[in-house]
Amino acid sequence: MGPQSKRDSTYLIKNAPSDRVEAPSPSDVPTSDPAGTLGSEPPDTRWRTSHPPPGDGLDAKWWPDRELGKAFRRWTGIPPARGDQARAAAMKFLVERLNVGQLTAVGTAPRTPLPTIPPPDFAARVHAMAVRLGTHGPNEEAPDHSALLAMGEEVLPVLRDLFPGRLWFNRWEPHIQAPRGRSVSGLCRTLVAFGDAAAPYVGEILKSDDPETRYYATLVAAELPHSLLAEPLAAALFDDDEGVSRSALHALEAFHEQEGVEKLKESLRALALAPGNDQRSRLLAMRALAVLRDKKSVEPLMAALSEHSVLGEAAWRVLRMLTAQDFGDREADWRAWFVDHGDRPRLEWLIDSLDHDDPEIRAIASRDLARASGQDFGYRVNMPRVERRAIRERYRLWWSGWSGRNG
């Protein structure tokens, strides 16, 4: 293999975290999978997820409150009480609320006409080149990859039909975290390289009947933030396959500046609080609001603190993570705090809480500040108060400069 960045590396983990091995080559694919697309068979269960990552993985990045991540994995890993009807009702609720006004938003974005199907001989050449991509390992696919790019957007329908191609990464094997979309397969790398032109095709792939196809499509979509992909990713949040659902949520993190995402958050808030919807669907909506760091959900979620079963606890945990405060299930105390601080930026809440009396709250604030700023200034939760306050002042200086530059 040629040189590559650590972030792009594609590997599986055995006896983690010490033993890294390369993903299986095409010749290692079992003969029971003649297409060579899966590498190994997934578990034969409807409500399933990819192999949980050992140690701190993607969940640790999402959740500055580690217990919240564990709780949501436990809560959302069960089927909805009313099965397919509940899932369909939640998706219908979400999409209907998105089709509002004249916004180019989720569900209403204009569709770019797809190119006509190229002549059979052209399609055959593209097909042969795409299949040949599967004979190469990561970073060995350059000749066919470059040739397909040079042939232009007419190759995209063929890449869509062959997706994901021969895989470099098998989600059913233990792994620290899933790779970027470009490191899933040679075909996926070529799709990502086409950029925005590939978005309509990836959107189609996300609606596939096959959960394996949908899962790998979410990894590619995360590298192609485009308004056309917001709707199918929003639907994937409620996917039967827990791995697809979690990966779609991760992909939506890259869409925070895309047209229609604010409307998506608004719809998720409504779904999270709608008492007529299935419990699992409401939990998935709360999880999305937490991952998207949706400050506007803080006040509405206070009303859910009195909900029965796990919904009230979920609302409390999400509020705790978003605000870096903790008033338990006391709605009046939450509202009193919000009256005083609700108009301030969320990052200012986090900076204040670096000196909170509760070390767990300090940990939530420090982890999310480090995520937002890319630096921790040496902050440690249990360091002496005088040192914590000194670092808090450094964060305030950083925030003053950052907010001044970004208006």
C-alpha positions as CSV (number, residue, x, y, z in Angstrom):
1,M,0.0,0.0,0.0
2,G,1.1,3.5,-0.7
3,P,1.4,6.3,1.9
4,Q,-1.9,7.6,3.3
5,S,-3.1,9.8,6.1
6,K,-4.1,8.3,9.5
7,R,-7.7,9.5,9.1
8,D,-8.1,7.9,5.7
9,S,-6.6,4.5,6.7
10,T,-8.9,1.6,6.2
11,Y,-8.4,-1.3,8.6
12,L,-10.1,-3.8,10.8
13,I,-9.3,-4.4,14.4
14,K,-8.5,-7.7,16.0
15,N,-7.9,-7.9,19.7
16,A,-8.2,-4.2,19.9
17,P,-6.5,-1.8,20.4
18,S,-3.1,-3.3,19.8
19,D,-3.4,-5.5,16.7
20,R,-4.3,-3.6,13.4
21,V,-4.7,-5.7,10.3
22,E,-5.5,-4.6,6.7
23,A,-9.0,-5.1,5.4
24,P,-9.4,-8.3,3.4
25,S,-8.3,-8.1,-0.2
26,P,-10.7,-9.2,-3.0
27,S,-9.1,-12.6,-3.1
28,D,-10.0,-13.1,0.6
29,V,-13.8,-12.7,0.0
30,P,-15.6,-16.0,0.8
31,T,-16.8,-17.9,-2.2
32,S,-20.4,-17.8,-0.8
33,D,-20.4,-14.1,-1.8
34,P,-19.6,-14.3,-5.5
35,A,-20.3,-10.6,-6.0
36,G,-17.6,-9.8,-3.5
37,T,-19.6,-7.0,-1.9
38,L,-20.0,-7.9,1.7
39,G,-16.8,-9.8,2.8
40,S,-18.9,-11.6,5.4
41,E,-22.5,-12.2,6.2
42,P,-24.2,-9.8,8.6
43,P,-26.1,-11.2,11.6
44,D,-29.5,-12.5,10.6
45,T,-31.5,-10.3,12.9
46,R,-33.8,-7.4,12.0
47,W,-32.9,-5.0,14.7
48,R,-29.1,-5.0,14.5
49,T,-26.1,-2.8,14.4
50,S,-22.5,-2.9,13.2
51,H,-20.0,-4.4,15.6
52,P,-19.7,-2.1,18.6
53,P,-16.4,-0.3,18.6
54,P,-14.1,-1.1,21.5
55,G,-13.2,1.8,23.8
56,D,-13.8,5.4,22.8
57,G,-15.2,5.5,19.3
58,L,-17.7,7.6,17.4
59,D,-20.0,7.8,20.4
60,A,-17.3,9.4,22.5
61,K,-17.0,12.2,19.8
62,W,-20.8,12.7,19.8
63,W,-21.4,12.7,23.5
64,P,-19.4,14.9,25.9
65,D,-21.7,13.2,28.4
66,R,-20.5,9.6,28.1
67,E,-23.5,8.2,30.0
68,L,-25.9,9.9,27.6
69,G,-24.3,8.0,24.7
70,K,-24.6,4.7,26.5
71,A,-28.2,5.4,27.4
72,F,-29.2,6.3,23.8
73,R,-27.5,3.1,22.5
74,R,-29.6,1.1,25.0
75,W,-32.9,2.9,24.4
76,T,-32.8,3.1,20.6
77,G,-31.5,-0.4,20.1
78,I,-35.0,-1.8,20.5
79,P,-37.8,-2.0,17.9
80,P,-40.7,0.5,18.1
81,A,-43.6,-0.7,20.1
82,R,-45.8,-0.6,17.0
83,G,-43.3,-2.0,14.6
84,D,-43.2,-0.8,10.9
85,Q,-46.3,1.3,11.3
86,A,-44.6,3.4,14.0
87,R,-41.5,3.9,12.0
88,A,-43.6,4.9,8.9
89,A,-45.7,7.3,10.9
90,A,-42.6,9.0,12.3
91,M,-41.1,9.4,8.9
92,K,-44.4,10.7,7.5
93,F,-44.6,13.2,10.3
94,L,-41.1,14.4,9.7
95,V,-41.4,14.8,5.9
96,E,-44.8,16.5,6.0
97,R,-43.5,19.1,8.4
98,L,-40.5,19.8,6.1
99,N,-42.7,20.5,3.1
100,V,-43.6,24.0,4.3
101,G,-43.4,27.3,2.4
102,Q,-41.2,28.1,-0.6
103,L,-37.9,27.0,1.0
104,T,-35.5,24.8,-0.9
105,A,-35.5,22.5,2.1
106,V,-35.5,18.8,3.0
107,G,-38.1,17.2,0.8
108,T,-38.6,20.3,-1.4
109,A,-35.1,20.7,-2.9
110,P,-35.1,21.0,-6.7
111,R,-34.0,17.8,-8.4
112,T,-31.2,18.0,-10.9
113,P,-32.2,16.0,-14.0
114,L,-30.1,12.9,-14.3
115,P,-28.1,12.4,-17.5
116,T,-29.5,10.0,-20.1
117,I,-28.2,6.5,-20.1
118,P,-25.0,6.3,-22.2
119,P,-24.7,3.9,-25.2
120,P,-24.2,0.2,-24.3
121,D,-20.5,0.2,-25.4
122,F,-19.7,3.2,-23.2
123,A,-21.6,1.6,-20.2
124,A,-19.7,-1.7,-20.8
125,R,-16.3,0.2,-20.7
126,V,-17.3,2.0,-17.5
127,H,-18.5,-1.3,-16.0
128,A,-15.3,-3.0,-16.7
129,M,-13.2,-0.2,-15.2
130,A,-15.4,0.0,-12.1
131,V,-15.2,-3.7,-11.6
132,R,-11.4,-3.5,-12.0
133,L,-11.3,-1.0,-9.2
134,G,-12.2,-3.9,-6.9
135,T,-9.0,-5.7,-7.7
136,H,-7.0,-2.9,-6.0
137,G,-6.4,-2.2,-2.4
138,P,-6.6,1.3,-0.8
139,N,-4.5,3.8,-2.7
140,E,-3.8,1.4,-5.5
141,E,-6.8,2.3,-7.6
142,A,-5.4,5.5,-9.1
143,P,-5.3,4.5,-12.9
144,D,-8.9,3.4,-13.2
145,H,-10.1,6.1,-10.7
146,S,-8.5,8.8,-12.8
147,A,-9.7,7.4,-16.0
148,L,-13.3,7.3,-14.7
149,L,-13.1,10.9,-13.6
150,A,-11.8,11.9,-17.0
151,M,-14.8,10.3,-18.7
152,G,-17.1,12.7,-16.9
153,E,-20.4,12.6,-15.2
154,E,-21.9,10.1,-17.7
155,V,-20.2,7.3,-15.6
156,L,-22.3,8.1,-12.5
157,P,-25.3,5.9,-13.4
158,V,-23.0,2.9,-13.8
159,L,-21.3,3.7,-10.5
160,R,-24.7,4.0,-8.8
161,D,-25.8,0.6,-10.1
162,L,-22.5,-1.1,-9.0
163,F,-22.4,0.5,-5.6
164,P,-20.6,-0.1,-3.2
165,G,-18.3,-2.3,-5.3
166,R,-15.6,-4.6,-3.7
167,L,-15.2,-3.4,-0.2
168,W,-12.0,-2.4,1.6
169,F,-14.0,-2.2,4.9
170,N,-16.4,-4.7,6.4
171,R,-18.7,-3.2,9.0
172,W,-19.4,-6.5,10.7
173,E,-15.8,-6.9,11.8
174,P,-14.7,-5.2,15.1
175,H,-13.4,-1.7,14.4
176,I,-12.5,1.4,16.2
177,Q,-14.5,3.6,13.9
178,A,-15.9,3.5,10.4
179,P,-13.6,5.0,7.7
180,R,-14.5,8.0,5.6
181,G,-16.6,7.3,2.6
182,R,-13.7,7.5,0.2
183,S,-12.0,4.7,2.1
184,V,-14.9,2.2,1.8
185,S,-14.0,1.0,-1.7
186,G,-12.4,2.1,-4.9
187,L,-15.9,2.8,-6.3
188,C,-16.8,4.9,-3.3
189,R,-13.6,6.9,-3.6
190,T,-14.5,7.8,-7.2
191,L,-18.0,8.8,-6.3
192,V,-16.7,11.2,-3.6
193,A,-14.2,12.6,-6.1
194,F,-17.1,13.7,-8.4
195,G,-18.4,16.0,-5.6
196,D,-21.8,17.6,-6.0
197,A,-22.5,15.9,-9.3
198,A,-22.7,12.6,-7.4
199,A,-25.2,13.8,-4.8
200,P,-28.4,12.8,-6.8
201,Y,-27.0,9.3,-7.3
202,V,-26.0,8.9,-3.6
203,G,-29.5,10.1,-2.7
204,E,-31.0,7.2,-4.8
205,I,-28.6,4.7,-3.2
206,L,-29.6,5.8,0.3
207,K,-33.2,4.6,-0.6
208,S,-32.0,1.1,-1.5
209,D,-33.9,-1.9,-0.1
210,D,-30.7,-3.4,1.0
211,P,-29.4,-2.3,4.5
212,E,-25.8,-3.0,3.6
213,T,-26.0,-0.7,0.6
214,R,-27.7,2.0,2.7
215,Y,-25.1,1.8,5.4
216,Y,-22.1,2.3,3.1
217,A,-24.1,5.1,1.3
218,T,-24.3,7.0,4.6
219,L,-20.5,7.0,4.8
220,V,-20.2,8.4,1.3
221,A,-23.0,11.0,2.0
222,A,-21.0,12.3,5.0
223,E,-18.4,13.5,2.5
224,L,-20.9,15.1,0.1
225,P,-22.8,17.7,2.1
226,H,-25.6,18.7,-0.3
227,S,-29.2,19.7,0.2
228,L,-30.3,16.9,-2.0
229,L,-29.0,14.4,0.6
230,A,-30.7,15.9,3.7
231,E,-34.1,14.3,3.0
232,P,-32.8,10.6,2.5
233,L,-30.5,11.0,5.5
234,A,-33.3,12.3,7.7
235,A,-35.4,9.2,6.7
236,A,-32.4,7.0,7.5
237,L,-32.4,8.3,11.1
238,F,-35.3,5.9,11.6
239,D,-33.9,3.0,9.7
240,D,-34.6,-0.5,11.0
241,D,-30.8,-1.2,10.9
242,E,-29.3,0.6,13.9
243,G,-25.9,0.9,12.2
244,V,-27.6,2.8,9.3
245,S,-29.4,5.0,11.7
246,R,-26.3,5.9,13.7
247,S,-24.2,6.5,10.6
248,A,-26.9,8.7,9.0
249,L,-26.8,10.8,12.2
250,H,-23.1,11.2,12.0
251,A,-23.4,12.2,8.3
252,L,-25.9,14.9,9.1
253,E,-23.3,16.6,11.3
254,A,-21.6,17.7,8.1
255,F,-24.8,19.4,6.9
256,H,-25.0,22.1,9.5
257,E,-24.6,24.9,6.9
258,Q,-26.8,23.3,4.2
259,E,-30.1,24.8,3.1
260,G,-33.0,23.1,4.9
261,V,-31.1,21.8,7.9
262,E,-32.6,24.4,10.2
263,K,-36.1,23.2,9.0
264,L,-35.0,19.6,9.7
265,K,-34.1,20.6,13.3
266,E,-37.4,22.3,13.7
267,S,-39.2,19.1,12.6
268,L,-37.1,16.9,14.9
269,R,-38.1,19.1,17.8
270,A,-41.8,18.7,17.0
271,L,-41.3,14.9,16.6
272,A,-39.4,14.6,19.9
273,L,-42.3,16.3,21.8
274,A,-45.3,14.8,19.9
275,P,-47.0,12.5,22.5
276,G,-48.8,10.5,19.7
277,N,-45.6,9.2,18.2
278,D,-43.8,6.0,19.1
279,Q,-41.4,6.2,22.0
280,R,-38.4,4.9,20.0
281,S,-39.0,7.5,17.3
282,R,-39.2,10.3,19.8
283,L,-35.9,9.1,21.4
284,L,-34.3,9.0,18.0
285,A,-35.4,12.6,17.4
286,M,-34.0,13.6,20.8
287,R,-30.7,11.9,20.0
288,A,-30.5,13.8,16.7
289,L,-31.1,17.1,18.4
290,A,-28.3,16.3,20.9
291,V,-25.8,15.3,18.2
292,L,-26.6,18.4,16.2
293,R,-26.1,20.5,19.3
294,D,-29.5,22.2,18.8
295,K,-29.7,25.1,21.2
296,K,-33.2,25.8,20.2
297,S,-34.4,22.5,21.6
298,V,-33.5,23.5,25.1
299,E,-36.6,25.3,26.1
300,P,-39.1,22.9,24.4
301,L,-37.4,19.9,26.0
302,M,-38.1,21.2,29.5
303,A,-41.8,20.3,29.0
304,A,-40.7,16.7,28.4
305,L,-39.1,16.3,31.8
306,S,-42.3,15.0,33.3
307,E,-42.8,12.3,30.6
308,H,-43.2,8.7,31.7
309,S,-40.7,5.9,31.1
310,V,-37.3,6.8,29.6
311,L,-38.5,9.9,27.7
312,G,-38.3,12.1,30.8
313,E,-34.8,10.8,31.6
314,A,-33.8,11.4,27.9
315,A,-35.0,15.0,28.0
316,W,-33.0,15.6,31.2
317,R,-29.9,14.0,29.8
318,V,-30.1,16.0,26.6
319,L,-30.7,19.3,28.5
320,R,-27.8,18.5,30.7
321,M,-25.5,17.9,27.7
322,L,-26.7,21.0,25.8
323,T,-26.5,23.4,28.7
324,A,-23.8,22.0,30.9
325,Q,-26.1,22.6,33.8
326,D,-28.1,20.1,35.9
327,F,-31.4,20.9,37.7
328,G,-32.7,17.3,37.6
329,D,-36.3,17.0,36.7
330,R,-37.2,20.4,38.2
331,E,-38.8,22.2,35.3
332,A,-39.2,25.5,37.2
333,D,-35.5,25.6,38.0
334,W,-34.5,24.9,34.3
335,R,-36.9,27.7,33.2
336,A,-35.5,30.2,35.7
337,W,-32.0,29.5,34.5
338,F,-33.1,29.8,30.9
339,V,-34.7,33.2,31.5
340,D,-31.3,34.5,32.7
341,H,-29.1,32.8,30.2
342,G,-31.2,31.7,27.2
343,D,-30.2,34.6,24.9
344,R,-26.4,33.9,25.3
345,P,-24.5,31.7,22.8
346,R,-24.2,28.1,23.9
347,L,-20.4,28.2,23.9
348,E,-20.6,30.8,26.7
349,W,-22.7,28.4,28.7
350,L,-19.9,25.8,28.3
351,I,-17.2,28.3,29.3
352,D,-19.1,29.3,32.4
353,S,-19.4,25.6,33.4
354,L,-15.7,24.9,33.4
355,D,-15.8,26.0,37.0
356,H,-19.1,24.2,37.9
357,D,-19.3,22.5,41.3
358,D,-20.2,19.2,39.7
359,P,-17.2,17.5,38.1
360,E,-19.4,15.6,35.6
361,I,-20.8,18.9,34.4
362,R,-17.3,20.3,34.1
363,A,-16.3,17.2,32.0
364,I,-19.3,17.8,29.6
365,A,-18.4,21.5,29.2
366,S,-14.7,20.8,28.6
367,R,-15.2,18.0,26.1
368,D,-17.6,20.0,24.0
369,L,-15.4,23.1,24.2
370,A,-12.4,21.1,23.0
371,R,-14.5,19.7,20.2
372,A,-15.7,23.2,19.1
373,S,-12.3,25.0,19.5
374,G,-9.9,22.2,18.6
375,Q,-7.9,22.9,21.8
376,D,-8.2,22.2,25.5
377,F,-5.5,24.6,26.9
378,G,-4.5,21.8,29.3
379,Y,-7.8,21.8,31.1
380,R,-8.4,18.8,33.5
381,V,-11.6,18.3,35.3
382,N,-10.0,17.7,38.7
383,M,-7.3,20.4,38.6
384,P,-7.3,23.1,41.3
385,R,-10.0,25.7,41.0
386,V,-7.5,28.5,40.5
387,E,-6.1,26.7,37.5
388,R,-9.6,25.9,36.1
389,R,-10.5,29.6,36.3
390,A,-7.3,30.6,34.6
391,I,-8.1,28.3,31.7
392,R,-11.7,29.5,31.7
393,E,-10.4,33.0,31.1
394,R,-8.2,31.7,28.2
395,Y,-11.4,30.2,26.6
396,R,-13.1,33.6,27.1
397,L,-10.3,35.3,25.2
398,W,-10.5,32.6,22.5
399,W,-14.3,33.0,22.2
400,S,-14.0,36.8,22.0
401,G,-11.6,36.6,19.1
402,W,-13.5,33.8,17.3
403,S,-16.9,35.5,17.7
404,G,-15.5,38.8,16.6
405,R,-14.1,37.3,13.4
406,N,-17.3,35.4,12.6
407,G,-19.6,38.2,13.4
